[in-house]
Amino acid sequence: MKFLYRILKILPMPVLQTLFDFVAIILYLLLKKRRIMAQDNIKKAIGGNYKKTALKTYLYFAKMVAENIKYIGNEKYIKKHAKIDGEEYYDYAKSLNRGVIAVLAHFGNWEMMACVASFLKEKVNIMVRPLDNKKLDEIIEGARASCASRVISSRESAFRFIKLLKKNETLGILIDQAANENALKIDFFNRKARVNEGVAIFSYRLGTPVLPAYMKEDKGKYTLVFEKPIVCEHTGDFKKDVENMMIKIYSRFEDWIRHSPEKYLWMHNRWK
């Protein structure tokens, strides 16, 4: 696996892009269940030419994988082609001295975000779910770590995350995957989706600001965008305050996705 990764990394970008475009089209054609799932999700969420959008999604992720293999860890390339927008929001959130939770969705090049975040004044902590394939997990974790980020398993105790936040550190979390059966349900594209409300609970208990963040790409340039932070309200109704905060977060996600629907991971059964 590592040998294959090294071979792919030295290929010229046009060759790598063509290779993964081919793989994406093959997967789109052969994996019928995933193709139909993507098309159905797009059709129900945003409508339009859902079949075309589904194919564009496969090709976008092919491009994303090729770019990540080629450029993640390449500090010179990242510095030349990337920047941060909304850093004032990040600085404000840090100034509250309550830690920062950057919430991400499987939208845009979320892996590249860890590299661009290295432009910040300090390292950030990236929470990830370990892959079942240990060798592949080692490769991906090494690539993430090469971007000057600390990689933390999502299986770690919540007490460790609390400790980091109390030290005013930053924790980046992808939160848009389906939660367990007993989780909070909110509307996501007008369909009920189970969400992990942990970030809202942290915000409620600790006063931690939650900072929605995504990657914007244009003509080979990457921009890590921080949006205005959200802090959980205290109205006296804990459950309602947590629910309202999760609704606000997912509303941000919807805005991003509606603008560029081909950049969302529609192949995941988000509404199961």
Secondary structure by P-SEA (a helix, b strand, c coil): caaaaaaaaaccaaaaaaaaaaaaaaaaacaaaaaaaaaaaaaaccccaaaaaaaaaaaaaaaaaaaaaccccaaaaaaacccccaaaaaaaaaaaccbbbbbbcccccccccccccccccbbbbbbbcccccaaaaaaaaaaaaaacbbbbbccccaaaaaaaaaabbbbbbbcccccccccbbbbcccbbbbbcaaaaaaaaaccbbbbbbbbbbcccbbbbcccbbbbbbccccaaaaaaaaaaaaaaaaaaaaaaccccccccccccc
